């Protein structure tokens, strides 16, 4: 079984030999995760009074100080959503930015590695992408005060996303991935009625388009999103990537989506990976296999990309990788 076959069988519940892996332990992995180049920022960090400012490729102005070293958005390029049609999106889908990913896919094939090629869409987010260019507070108000203008802006973002999907499929990706956080710690960011009105039809259209091109649809979304999973499934999502599960519960996630939606997950990054012991980590992986991974597939392993930022020690990361490899094998 090749890596690509293993991932596809896990996604579509067709009985892989083991769960697919994308782990940092230097051993065999199954996914070629492709991030594309981006347009240059319009202005790098520049001194601005007692602060520093930069302007990103979207036109968002960021400020940072010594006390706020990561920076925060302070000016958005769409201050008035009624004039959203005047905003020009950055050239994220420039074919030049896809060339390195295409070469990586070709190199992988030529090297005899039949990996599952997962491309991250340059236009990856309908929700986050929209509030990043108009501001979250303004977007919340626009749901009620300028609904048609907001829908038009989100639809423009979705059109750009379909272009990303087509271009990723053209270079040989087996799956296309978006990033759209929808949850707070204990609830959704917006009501289900707003989600179904403003976003669900566009997700459905874009994921259908992905399937027509022969690719699987993947989405990262963190927070308490269990209510959305049945809607995602109905709209055509194949894989949900979530970094936390304990705020919803593995058993609850399994009841909501097990056997219908595949999960690409590390161990919960806020709970067990921080507060648990090595034995807790091993037990948690066994629970993942017994719930969301227990449907002739349904689970893909990974590790959080910046473990130090969330308090994960090397010992615990090593224990997680070892547990995924040890317990992630399916009986013949």
C-alpha positions in Angstrom: 0.0 0.0 0.0 1.5 3.3 -1.0 1.3 6.4 1.2 -1.2 8.0 -1.2 -3.4 4.9 -1.2 -3.2 4.7 2.7 -4.4 8.3 3.1 -7.2 7.9 0.6 -8.4 4.7 2.3 -8.3 6.4 5.7 -10.2 9.4 4.4 -12.9 7.3 2.7 -13.1 4.6 5.4 -11.9 1.8 3.1 -9.6 0.0 5.5 -6.0 1.2 5.5 -3.3 -1.0 7.1 -2.5 1.7 9.6 -3.4 5.4 10.2 -1.5 7.8 7.9 1.2 9.9 9.6 2.7 13.3 9.3 5.0 13.4 12.3 8.3 15.2 13.1 10.1 12.1 14.4 12.1 11.5 11.2 10.4 8.3 10.3 8.1 7.4 7.3 5.4 9.9 6.7 2.5 9.7 4.2 1.6 13.3 3.3 3.5 15.9 1.2 2.1 19.1 2.8 2.5 22.0 0.3 2.4 25.6 1.3 2.8 28.1 -1.5 4.8 31.3 -1.7 3.0 34.6 -1.0 3.2 38.1 -2.5 5.7 40.3 -0.7 4.3 42.6 2.0 3.6 46.1 1.0 5.8 47.5 3.8 8.0 45.6 6.2 8.2 46.5 9.9 9.1 50.3 10.0 9.4 52.6 13.0 6.3 54.6 13.6 6.6 56.8 16.7 7.2 54.6 19.7 5.9 51.6 17.8 6.6 49.7 14.6 4.2 49.2 11.7 4.0 46.9 8.7 1.5 46.6 5.9 0.8 43.0 4.7 0.0 41.8 1.2 -3.7 42.3 1.9 -3.3 46.0 2.8 -3.9 45.4 6.6 -1.8 47.7 8.8 -0.2 46.0 11.8 1.4 47.6 14.9 3.6 46.2 17.6 5.4 47.5 20.6 7.8 45.9 23.1 4.8 44.7 25.1 3.0 43.4 22.0 5.8 41.8 20.0 3.5 39.8 17.7 1.6 42.8 16.5 -2.1 43.5 16.0 -4.2 44.8 13.1 -5.1 48.5 13.5 -6.3 49.6 10.0 -8.2 47.4 7.6 -8.4 48.0 3.8 -12.2 47.8 3.7 -13.4 50.4 6.2 -16.8 50.5 4.5 -18.3 47.2 3.3 -20.7 49.1 1.1 -17.6 49.9 -1.1 -16.2 46.4 -1.0 -16.3 46.1 -4.8 -13.5 48.7 -5.0 -11.1 46.4 -3.1 -8.6 44.5 -5.2 -7.5 41.2 -3.8 -3.8 40.5 -3.7 -2.3 38.3 -6.5 -2.2 35.2 -4.3 -3.0 32.9 -7.2 -0.1 34.0 -9.4 1.1 30.9 -11.2 4.6 31.6 -10.2 3.7 30.9 -6.6 2.5 27.4 -7.6 5.7 26.4 -9.4 7.8 25.3 -6.4 4.9 23.1 -5.2 4.6 21.6 -8.7 8.3 20.8 -8.7 8.1 19.2 -5.3 5.3 16.9 -6.5 7.2 16.0 -9.6 10.4 15.3 -7.5 8.4 13.1 -5.1 7.1 11.1 -8.0 10.5 10.8 -9.6 12.0 9.7 -6.3 9.6 6.8 -6.1 7.7 8.3 -3.2 3.9 8.0 -3.9 2.9 10.5 -1.2 -0.6 12.1 -0.8 -0.1 15.7 -2.0 -2.0 18.2 0.1 -2.0 21.7 -1.1 -2.9 24.7 1.1 -5.1 27.1 -0.8 -3.6 30.7 -1.0 -7.2 31.9 -0.6 -7.8 29.5 2.3 -10.5 31.2 4.5 -13.9 32.5 3.8 -14.6 33.7 7.4 -11.2 34.6 8.6 -10.2 36.0 5.2 -13.1 38.3 5.2 -12.8 39.7 8.8 -9.1 40.1 8.3 -9.6 42.7 5.6 -12.6 44.5 7.2 -12.1 43.9 10.9 -14.0 41.5 13.1 -16.2 44.1 14.8 -17.2 45.6 11.4 -18.0 42.2 10.1 -20.2 41.3 13.0 -22.2 44.5 12.5 -22.4 43.9 8.7 -24.3 40.6 9.2 -27.3 42.8 10.3 -26.7 46.2 8.8 -25.2 45.4 5.3 -26.0 41.8 4.7 -26.0 41.9 0.9 -22.7 43.8 0.7 -21.1 41.3 3.1 -22.4 38.4 1.1 -21.0 39.9 -2.0 -17.5 40.2 -0.4 -17.6 36.6 0.9 -18.7 35.4 -2.5 -15.7 37.2 -4.1 -13.4 35.5 -1.6 -15.1 32.1 -2.5 -14.5 32.7 -6.2 -10.8 33.3 -5.6 -10.8 30.1 -3.5 -12.2 28.1 -6.5 -9.4 29.5 -8.6 -6.9 28.2 -5.9 -8.6 24.8 -6.0 -8.4 24.5 -9.8 -4.7 25.5 -9.8 -3.8 23.1 -7.0 -5.6 20.3 -8.9 -3.7 21.2 -12.1 -0.3 20.8 -10.4 -1.3 17.3 -9.1 -2.6 17.8 -5.6 -4.8 15.0 -4.2 -6.4 17.2 -1.6 -6.9 21.0 -1.1 -6.9 22.5 2.4 -8.5 25.7 3.8 -8.1 27.4 7.2 -11.1 28.9 8.9 -11.4 28.9 12.7 -15.1 28.9 13.6 -15.1 28.2 17.4 -14.5 29.9 20.6 -13.5 27.6 23.5 -17.1 26.6 24.3 -19.3 27.8 21.4 -19.4 29.0 17.8 -18.3 32.5 16.9 -21.7 33.2 15.2 -25.1 31.5 15.3 -25.9 28.6 13.1 -28.5 30.6 11.2 -25.8 33.1 10.1 -23.4 30.4 9.2 -26.0 28.6 7.1 -27.1 31.8 5.3 -23.7 33.5 4.7 -21.2 30.6 4.3 -22.6 27.1 4.0 -23.8 27.5 0.3 -20.3 28.7 -0.7 -18.5 25.9 1.1 -20.9 23.4 -0.6 -20.1 24.9 -4.0 -16.4 25.0 -3.5 -16.1 21.5 -2.1 -18.3 20.2 -4.9 -15.9 21.9 -7.3 -12.9 20.2 -5.6 -14.6 16.8 -5.9 -15.3 17.4 -9.6 -11.6 18.0 -10.1 -10.8 14.7 -8.3 -9.5 16.2 -5.1 -10.5 15.8 -1.5 -11.6 18.7 0.6 -9.7 19.4 3.9 -10.4 22.2 6.4 -8.6 23.4 9.5 -11.0 24.7 12.1 -10.4 25.0 15.8 -12.5 25.8 18.8 -15.9 24.3 19.8 -17.2 23.5 16.4 -19.1 20.2 17.0 -22.4 21.7 15.8 -20.9 22.4 12.4 -19.6 19.0 11.7 -22.9 17.5 10.3 -23.2 20.6 8.1 -19.6 20.3 6.9 -20.3 16.6 6.1 -23.5 17.4 4.2 -21.6 20.1 2.2 -18.9 17.7 1.1 -16.0 18.1 3.5 -13.7 15.0 3.7 -11.2 15.9 6.4 -11.4 18.2 9.4 -8.1 19.2 11.0 -8.5 20.2 14.6 -5.9 20.7 17.2 -8.2 20.5 20.2 -10.8 17.9 21.0 -11.2 17.7 24.7 -13.4 20.9 24.8 -15.9 18.8 22.9 -15.0 15.3 23.9 -13.7 12.5 21.6 -16.8 10.3 22.2 -19.1 13.3 21.3 -17.0 14.0 18.2 -17.3 10.3 17.2 -21.1 10.4 17.7 -21.4 13.6 15.6 -19.1 12.6 12.7 -17.4 9.3 13.2 -17.3 7.2 10.0 -18.5 10.2 7.9 -15.7 12.7 8.4 -12.0 11.9 8.8 -10.0 13.7 11.5 -6.4 15.0 11.1 -5.3 15.6 14.7 -2.5 15.8 17.2 -3.3 15.0 20.8 -5.3 17.9 22.2 -2.8 20.7 22.3 -4.3 22.6 25.2 -5.0 19.8 27.7 -3.3 16.4 27.6 -0.2 17.5 25.7 0.3 20.3 28.4 -1.0 18.8 31.6 -0.8 15.1 30.9 1.9 12.5 31.6 3.6 10.3 29.1 1.2 7.5 30.2 -1.8 9.9 29.7 -0.6 10.6 26.2 -0.5 6.9 25.4 -4.0 6.4 26.8 -5.3 9.3 24.8 -4.0 7.9 21.5 -5.7 4.6 22.3 -9.0 6.5 22.9 -8.6 8.3 19.6 -8.2 4.9 17.9 -11.2 3.5 19.7 -13.4 6.4 18.7 -12.8 8.6 15.7 -10.2 6.2 14.3 -12.4 3.1 14.6 -14.3 3.2 11.3 -12.0 1.3 8.9 -10.1 4.6 8.9 -11.0 8.1 9.9 -7.9 9.2 11.8 -4.6 10.8 10.5 -1.8 11.7 12.9 0.1 14.9 13.1 2.0 17.1 15.6 1.4 20.8 16.3 3.7 22.9 14.2 5.0 25.2 17.0 5.1 23.0 20.1 7.2 25.3 22.2 4.6 28.1 21.8 2.0 26.0 23.5 4.2 24.4 26.2 4.8 21.0 24.6 8.1 19.4 25.7 10.2 17.3 23.4 9.6 14.3 25.7 5.8 14.6 25.2 6.1 15.1 21.5 8.3 12.0 21.2 5.8 10.0 23.3 2.9 11.2 21.1 4.7 10.2 17.9 5.7 6.8 19.3 2.1 6.1 20.5 0.6 7.0 17.1 2.9 4.6 15.4 2.5 1.9 17.9 -1.3 2.0 18.4 -2.2 3.3 14.9 -2.1 -0.2 13.2 -5.3 -1.8 12.1 -5.9 -5.6 12.6 -6.0 -7.5 9.3 
